[in-house]
Amino acid sequence: MRKINKTLIKSALLRIVDKLEMETSEDIEVSEDAYKLIPTSRWWITYPEEHHSLVYSLHDDIDEIENLATNPKRPCTYVDFDRMASILRYISEVENPS
């Protein structure tokens, strides 16, 4: 089991917001509406060898977000948005199961 500190989440989110402020306009257009929600309980792939290209690691996401939060020299990338989304999605599902 892994843990991620709330202070690290906050620091990483602030870095992500900084990147948005530097690289995007004030308003971000959202051109899509409907999406498929996959409950976190169905995220886990039991046989990763069968779904090799679809396997991502929440533990790796946590490592990278901790690195982003604690290392000001590490650049913030748009992949970090996905990593943070995965972590927040997991927290949401634990606190408010679907």
C-alpha positions in Angstrom: 0.0 0.0 0.0 1.2 3.5 -0.8 0.4 6.8 0.8 0.6 10.4 -0.6 0.7 13.4 1.7 -2.0 16.1 1.3 0.6 18.8 1.4 2.4 17.2 -1.6 -0.9 17.0 -3.5 -1.4 20.7 -2.8 2.2 21.6 -4.0 1.8 19.6 -7.2 -1.6 21.1 -7.9 -0.2 24.6 -7.5 2.6 23.7 -10.0 -0.1 22.4 -12.4 -2.1 25.6 -12.0 1.1 27.7 -12.6 1.7 25.8 -15.8 -1.9 26.5 -17.0 -1.5 30.2 -16.1 1.7 30.5 -18.1 0.7 28.5 -21.1 -3.0 29.0 -21.7 -5.5 31.8 -22.0 -7.8 32.7 -19.2 -10.7 30.6 -20.5 -10.1 27.1 -21.7 -12.6 25.9 -24.3 -14.2 22.5 -23.6 -15.5 21.1 -26.9 -16.6 17.7 -25.6 -19.4 16.9 -23.1 -20.3 13.3 -22.6 -17.7 10.8 -21.4 -17.7 7.3 -20.0 -17.1 7.0 -16.3 -15.3 3.9 -15.3 -15.7 3.2 -11.5 -12.4 2.9 -9.8 -13.4 -0.6 -8.7 -13.2 -1.5 -12.4 -9.8 0.2 -13.1 -7.7 -2.7 -11.9 -6.6 -5.1 -14.5 -6.2 -8.6 -13.2 -4.1 -9.9 -16.0 -1.8 -7.1 -17.1 -0.1 -9.3 -19.7 -3.3 -9.3 -21.6 -3.7 -5.6 -21.6 0.0 -4.5 -21.7 -0.6 -1.2 -23.4 -3.4 -0.2 -21.0 -1.6 -0.7 -17.7 -0.7 2.4 -15.7 0.6 2.5 -12.1 -1.0 4.6 -9.4 2.2 4.1 -7.4 4.2 5.6 -10.3 1.8 8.5 -10.4 2.3 9.1 -6.7 6.1 9.0 -7.1 6.0 11.5 -10.0 3.6 13.8 -8.2 5.8 13.7 -5.1 8.8 14.5 -7.3 6.9 17.4 -8.9 5.9 18.8 -5.5 9.3 18.6 -3.9 11.7 19.3 -6.8 11.3 22.8 -8.2 13.8 22.0 -11.0 11.6 19.2 -12.3 9.5 20.5 -15.2 5.7 20.3 -14.9 4.3 18.4 -17.9 0.8 17.8 -19.1 1.3 14.1 -18.2 1.3 15.4 -14.6 -2.3 16.5 -15.2 -3.2 12.8 -15.9 -1.2 11.6 -12.9 -2.9 14.0 -10.6 -6.3 13.2 -12.1 -5.7 9.5 -11.4 -4.8 10.2 -7.8 -7.7 12.5 -7.2 -10.1 10.0 -8.9 -8.9 7.3 -6.5 -9.3 9.5 -3.5 -12.8 10.5 -4.7 -13.8 6.8 -5.1 -12.5 5.9 -1.6 -14.3 8.8 0.0 -17.4 8.6 -2.1 -17.7 5.2 -3.7 -19.8 5.0 -6.9 
